[in-house]
Amino acid sequence: MTTKSLLILSLLIFGLEANSASHISLNNKVESFKPKFLAWAKEFNKSYPSALEELKRIMIWIENQEYIESHNQQIPSPSFTLDHNSFSDLTHDEYLSLNKLGSYGRDMVSSHKEHIFSNTLLVSNSDQRELSSAKYLNLPRYVNWVEEGAVTEAKNQGGCGSCWAFSAIGAIEGAKFINDGELVSLSEQMMMDCDNSDSSCEGGIMETGFLWEEREGGLCSEDDYVYTAKDSDVCLDSNCTEVPGTHVNSFTRLNGGDVKELMQSVAIQPTAIAMDAQSMEFQFYKDGVFNGTCAQNLDHGILAVGYGTDELSGLDYFLVKNSWGPKWGDNGFFKISALQTEPGGMGVCGILNNFNTAPTVF
């Protein structure tokens, strides 16, 4: 099939009329952006099974390029910028599907809340503590557990809805470091394979991961129990050696609706939190303080690892580790606004919810 035929077919695919003017305009646009697209494809190791599929992906990439440019060129300048990443050749709906977000995932709250609090078999000897509001006055102005050495580099969950496991494991990694000064990358796949209360690549919640680990008695390292980004019916914990200091003893469940409560938890240790990650702005986040359009339908588990005030925008933020690899965002991390518009509100993207948890380990 010739390039001209591919372009005409792609016009039809995108619901455009295949007349000469449309064809010329599209051809010029594709030829103009193709060098940048090919450089991006090389960086992210992208390849396609056919010329038609590649052309389709170029056109999606161009649409996303125009969206990114439109955002970044706003006046006044936004508090966060967008850029290309591994999702750039995906439509927004494909992004949601890949990451099991929105309607493609199991809603973090509605799918698990009743199960957690009604099933007494899950709640073993966990001391579900509450943070003291008396300590709020002594909060440090700046916290960064990455700088302290308590946070492993950003990992990549791939095309698997295992964000909950990455969030929970990151919190355990941080708790271990605070206890003994040793940072070890721990196995998300072990939690996914062996925790029958959650659903591996189909979704889960951090709190039930902690409850499972209380019974398990320790985690294996990432190297010893390798991540596959796949569901498995077989728990292989007997084939690896548990890392000392990774046994969950208890966890703190935050009450939610209080920005200072989350700040206090993060000041003590990296904290597993949840958010709504469905927005197209978040899909292409690069740096700065995210305060974009988003709802409060919790569908993504992440790890809060610090907070502070951004010098450029003047906005208060939480520093958060994501699980979409180091080429997403700011080396795999992002800042999200700590703004709480009303007392008891859930904050930007719902981050001030009552599913935020922090474990203790021994």
C-alpha positions as CSV (number, residue, x, y, z in Angstrom):
1,M,0.0,0.0,0.0
2,T,1.4,3.4,-1.0
3,T,1.9,6.3,1.5
4,K,-0.9,8.2,-0.3
5,S,-3.3,5.2,0.1
6,L,-2.3,4.9,3.8
7,L,-3.0,8.6,4.4
8,I,-6.4,8.4,2.7
9,L,-7.3,5.3,4.7
10,S,-6.2,6.9,7.9
11,L,-8.4,9.9,7.1
12,L,-11.4,7.6,6.9
13,I,-10.3,5.8,10.1
14,F,-10.4,9.2,11.9
15,G,-13.7,10.1,10.4
16,L,-12.4,12.8,8.0
17,E,-13.2,13.2,4.4
18,A,-10.6,11.8,2.0
19,N,-10.5,14.8,-0.3
20,S,-7.4,16.3,-1.7
21,A,-7.2,19.3,0.7
22,S,-7.5,17.0,3.8
23,H,-4.9,14.7,2.3
24,I,-2.4,17.5,1.6
25,S,-2.9,19.0,5.1
26,L,-2.5,15.6,6.8
27,N,0.5,14.7,4.6
28,N,2.2,18.0,5.5
29,K,1.6,17.5,9.2
30,V,2.8,13.9,9.2
31,E,6.0,14.8,7.3
32,S,6.6,17.8,9.6
33,F,6.3,15.8,12.8
34,K,7.7,12.5,11.6
35,P,11.4,13.1,12.6
36,K,10.3,14.0,16.2
37,F,8.0,11.0,16.3
38,L,10.8,8.6,15.1
39,A,13.2,10.1,17.7
40,W,10.5,9.6,20.4
41,A,9.9,6.0,19.2
42,K,13.6,5.2,19.4
43,E,13.8,6.6,22.9
44,F,10.8,4.6,24.1
45,N,11.7,1.5,22.1
46,K,8.4,1.6,20.1
47,S,7.8,-0.5,17.0
48,Y,4.6,-1.3,15.1
49,P,3.4,-4.4,13.1
50,S,2.5,-2.5,9.9
51,A,2.9,0.8,8.1
52,L,-0.8,1.5,8.7
53,E,-0.5,1.0,12.4
54,E,2.5,3.2,12.5
55,L,0.7,5.9,10.6
56,K,-2.2,5.6,13.0
57,R,0.1,6.0,16.0
58,I,1.9,9.0,14.4
59,M,-1.5,10.8,14.1
60,I,-2.4,10.0,17.7
61,W,1.1,11.2,18.7
62,I,0.6,14.5,16.8
63,E,-2.8,15.1,18.5
64,N,-1.1,14.6,21.9
65,Q,1.8,16.9,20.8
66,E,-0.7,19.6,20.1
67,Y,-2.4,19.0,23.4
68,I,0.9,19.2,25.2
69,E,1.9,22.4,23.4
70,S,-1.5,24.0,24.1
71,H,-1.1,23.4,27.8
72,N,2.5,24.5,28.1
73,Q,1.9,27.8,26.1
74,Q,-0.9,29.0,28.4
75,I,-0.6,32.6,29.7
76,P,-0.1,32.9,32.6
77,S,2.2,29.9,32.7
78,P,0.6,26.8,34.4
79,S,2.1,25.5,37.6
80,F,3.1,22.2,35.9
81,T,4.3,21.3,32.4
82,L,3.5,18.4,30.1
83,D,5.8,16.4,27.9
84,H,5.9,13.2,25.8
85,N,6.3,9.8,27.6
86,S,5.6,6.2,26.9
87,F,1.8,7.0,26.6
88,S,2.3,9.4,23.7
89,D,1.1,7.1,21.0
90,L,-2.1,6.1,22.9
91,T,-5.4,7.8,22.9
92,H,-6.6,8.9,26.3
93,D,-9.0,5.9,26.4
94,E,-6.1,3.5,25.7
95,Y,-4.1,5.1,28.5
96,L,-7.0,4.5,30.9
97,S,-7.3,0.9,29.7
98,L,-3.6,0.1,29.9
99,N,-3.3,1.4,33.5
100,K,-6.7,0.0,34.6
101,L,-8.0,3.4,35.5
102,G,-11.5,4.7,35.6
103,S,-14.1,2.3,34.2
104,Y,-11.3,-0.1,33.3
105,G,-10.3,-0.8,36.8
106,R,-11.8,-1.9,40.1
107,D,-12.7,1.2,42.0
108,M,-10.3,1.3,44.9
109,V,-13.0,2.3,47.4
110,S,-16.2,0.6,46.4
111,S,-14.6,-2.7,45.6
112,H,-12.7,-3.1,48.9
113,K,-14.1,-1.0,51.7
114,E,-16.8,-3.3,52.9
115,H,-14.5,-6.3,52.5
116,I,-11.8,-4.7,54.6
117,F,-13.9,-3.6,57.5
118,S,-16.4,-6.4,57.7
119,N,-14.2,-9.4,57.3
120,T,-12.6,-10.0,60.7
121,L,-10.4,-12.8,59.3
122,L,-8.4,-10.0,57.6
123,V,-7.8,-7.9,60.7
124,S,-5.3,-10.0,62.6
125,N,-3.3,-8.3,65.3
126,S,-3.0,-4.9,63.4
127,D,-2.9,-1.9,65.6
128,Q,-4.7,0.6,63.5
129,R,-3.5,3.8,65.1
130,E,-4.6,7.4,64.7
131,L,-2.3,10.3,64.3
132,S,-2.4,13.0,67.1
133,S,-3.5,16.5,66.0
134,A,-1.4,17.8,68.9
135,K,1.8,17.2,66.9
136,Y,0.6,19.3,63.9
137,L,2.2,22.5,65.3
138,N,5.7,20.8,65.2
139,L,5.6,19.8,61.5
140,P,8.8,20.5,59.6
141,R,8.4,22.9,56.7
142,Y,10.1,20.5,54.3
143,V,10.4,16.7,54.1
144,N,12.1,14.6,51.3
145,W,12.6,10.9,52.0
146,V,14.3,10.5,48.6
147,E,17.1,12.8,49.7
148,E,17.3,10.8,53.0
149,G,17.8,7.5,51.1
150,A,14.6,5.9,52.1
151,V,13.0,5.5,48.6
152,T,14.0,3.2,45.8
153,E,14.1,4.5,42.2
154,A,10.8,4.7,40.3
155,K,9.7,1.2,39.1
156,N,7.4,0.4,36.2
157,Q,4.2,-1.6,36.7
158,G,3.8,-2.0,32.9
159,G,0.4,-3.0,31.5
160,C,-0.8,-4.5,34.8
161,G,-3.1,-2.9,37.4
162,S,-0.6,-3.5,40.2
163,C,-0.2,0.1,41.4
164,W,-1.6,-0.9,44.8
165,A,1.3,-3.4,45.3
166,F,3.9,-0.9,44.3
167,S,2.5,1.7,46.7
168,A,2.4,-0.8,49.6
169,I,5.8,-2.2,48.9
170,G,7.3,1.3,48.6
171,A,5.9,2.1,52.1
172,I,7.4,-1.1,53.5
173,E,10.8,-0.3,51.9
174,G,10.7,3.1,53.6
175,A,9.6,1.8,57.0
176,K,12.5,-0.7,56.9
177,F,15.0,2.0,56.0
178,I,13.8,4.2,58.9
179,N,14.2,1.2,61.3
180,D,17.6,-0.1,60.3
181,G,19.1,2.3,57.7
182,E,19.1,-0.3,54.9
183,L,17.2,0.3,51.7
184,V,16.3,-2.9,49.8
185,S,14.1,-3.1,46.7
186,L,11.3,-5.5,47.7
187,S,9.1,-7.8,45.6
188,E,5.8,-6.5,44.3
189,Q,5.2,-9.8,42.5
190,M,5.4,-11.7,45.7
191,M,2.6,-9.6,47.2
192,M,0.6,-9.9,43.9
193,D,1.0,-13.7,43.7
194,C,0.5,-14.6,47.4
195,D,-2.0,-12.1,48.7
196,N,-5.4,-13.7,47.9
197,S,-7.4,-10.8,49.3
198,D,-6.4,-8.6,46.4
199,S,-6.5,-9.2,42.6
200,S,-2.9,-8.8,41.3
201,C,-3.0,-7.1,37.9
202,E,-6.7,-6.6,38.2
203,G,-6.4,-4.2,41.1
204,G,-6.2,-4.2,44.9
205,I,-5.7,-1.9,47.9
206,M,-2.6,-1.2,50.0
207,E,-4.2,-1.9,53.3
208,T,-5.1,-5.5,52.5
209,G,-1.6,-5.9,51.3
210,F,-0.3,-4.8,54.7
211,L,-2.8,-7.2,56.4
212,W,-1.6,-10.1,54.2
213,E,2.1,-9.2,55.1
214,E,1.3,-9.3,58.8
215,R,0.4,-13.0,58.3
216,E,3.2,-13.7,55.8
217,G,6.0,-12.6,58.0
218,G,8.4,-10.9,55.6
219,L,9.1,-10.1,52.0
220,C,11.6,-11.3,49.5
221,S,13.8,-8.9,47.5
222,E,13.0,-7.7,44.0
223,D,16.0,-9.6,42.7
224,D,14.9,-12.8,44.4
225,Y,11.3,-12.7,43.4
226,V,11.3,-10.9,40.0
227,Y,8.4,-8.7,38.7
228,T,6.7,-10.1,35.7
229,A,3.7,-7.8,35.3
230,K,1.4,-10.8,35.0
231,D,-1.2,-12.6,37.1
232,S,-0.2,-15.9,38.6
233,D,-2.1,-18.6,40.5
234,V,1.1,-19.8,42.1
235,C,2.7,-18.2,45.2
236,L,6.5,-18.9,45.0
237,D,7.4,-17.5,48.4
238,S,9.1,-20.7,49.4
239,N,11.6,-20.3,46.6
240,C,13.1,-17.1,47.9
241,T,14.6,-15.7,51.1
242,E,12.7,-13.1,53.2
243,V,14.6,-9.9,53.8
244,P,15.0,-9.2,57.6
245,G,13.0,-6.2,58.8
246,T,10.2,-6.5,56.3
247,H,7.5,-8.1,58.5
248,V,4.6,-5.7,58.9
249,N,3.7,-5.3,62.6
250,S,0.9,-2.7,62.3
251,F,-0.3,0.2,60.2
252,T,-1.8,3.6,60.6
253,R,-5.0,4.3,58.7
254,L,-5.5,8.0,58.2
255,N,-8.9,9.6,58.9
256,G,-8.7,11.7,55.8
257,G,-10.0,15.2,55.0
258,D,-7.0,16.9,56.7
259,V,-3.9,18.1,54.9
260,K,-1.9,18.4,58.1
261,E,-2.7,14.8,59.0
262,L,-1.2,13.6,55.7
263,M,1.8,15.9,56.2
264,Q,2.4,14.5,59.7
265,S,2.3,10.9,58.4
266,V,4.7,11.7,55.6
267,A,7.0,13.5,58.1
268,I,7.2,10.2,60.0
269,Q,7.6,7.9,57.0
270,P,6.8,7.4,53.3
271,T,3.0,6.8,53.2
272,A,0.9,4.7,50.8
273,I,-1.8,7.0,49.3
274,A,-4.5,6.8,46.6
275,M,-5.7,9.3,44.0
276,D,-7.7,9.8,40.9
277,A,-5.3,9.5,37.9
278,Q,-7.7,9.6,35.0
279,S,-7.0,13.1,33.6
280,M,-5.2,13.7,30.4
281,E,-3.1,16.3,32.1
282,F,-1.8,13.6,34.5
283,Q,-1.1,11.3,31.6
284,F,1.5,13.7,30.2
285,Y,2.7,15.3,33.5
286,K,6.4,16.3,33.3
287,D,7.3,18.6,36.2
288,G,6.0,21.3,38.5
289,V,3.1,21.2,41.0
290,F,0.1,19.3,39.5
291,N,-3.2,21.1,40.2
292,G,-5.0,20.1,37.0
293,T,-8.5,18.9,36.4
294,C,-9.3,15.6,38.1
295,A,-12.1,13.9,40.0
296,Q,-11.9,12.1,43.3
297,N,-12.6,8.6,42.2
298,L,-9.7,6.7,43.7
299,D,-8.2,4.4,41.1
300,H,-4.4,4.6,41.5
301,G,-2.1,3.7,44.4
302,I,1.0,5.8,44.8
303,L,3.6,6.7,47.5
304,A,3.9,10.1,49.3
305,V,7.6,10.6,50.0
306,G,7.8,14.3,51.0
307,Y,6.2,17.8,51.0
308,G,7.2,21.4,50.8
309,T,6.6,24.7,49.0
310,D,7.5,25.1,45.4
311,E,9.8,28.0,44.8
312,L,8.7,28.8,41.3
313,S,4.9,28.7,41.8
314,G,4.7,29.3,45.5
315,L,2.3,26.3,45.9
316,D,2.5,23.9,48.7
317,Y,2.9,20.3,47.4
318,F,3.3,16.6,48.3
319,L,6.2,14.8,46.6
320,V,4.9,11.5,45.3
321,K,6.5,8.4,43.7
322,N,4.6,6.9,40.8
323,S,5.0,3.4,39.3
324,W,5.2,4.2,35.6
325,G,8.9,4.1,35.3
326,P,11.7,6.8,35.5
327,K,10.8,8.3,32.1
328,W,7.4,9.4,33.2
329,G,7.1,12.7,35.1
330,D,10.2,13.9,37.0
331,N,12.3,10.8,37.0
332,G,9.1,8.8,37.9
333,F,8.1,11.3,40.6
334,F,5.6,14.1,40.7
335,K,4.5,17.0,42.9
336,I,0.8,17.5,43.6
337,S,-0.9,20.5,45.1
338,A,-1.6,20.2,48.9
339,L,-4.5,22.7,48.5
340,Q,-7.6,21.9,50.5
341,T,-10.4,24.1,49.4
342,E,-12.8,23.3,52.3
343,P,-12.5,21.7,55.7
344,G,-12.8,17.9,55.5
345,G,-12.4,18.0,51.7
346,M,-10.5,15.3,49.9
347,G,-8.0,17.7,48.2
348,V,-6.6,17.6,44.7
349,C,-7.5,14.3,42.9
350,G,-8.8,12.9,46.2
351,I,-5.3,12.5,47.9
352,L,-6.7,13.4,51.3
353,N,-8.8,10.3,51.5
354,N,-9.2,7.8,54.4
355,F,-7.5,4.9,52.5
356,N,-4.0,6.4,53.1
357,T,-1.9,4.1,55.2
358,A,1.5,3.8,56.7
359,P,3.0,0.5,58.0
360,T,5.4,-0.3,60.9
361,V,7.8,-3.2,60.4
362,F,10.2,-5.4,62.4
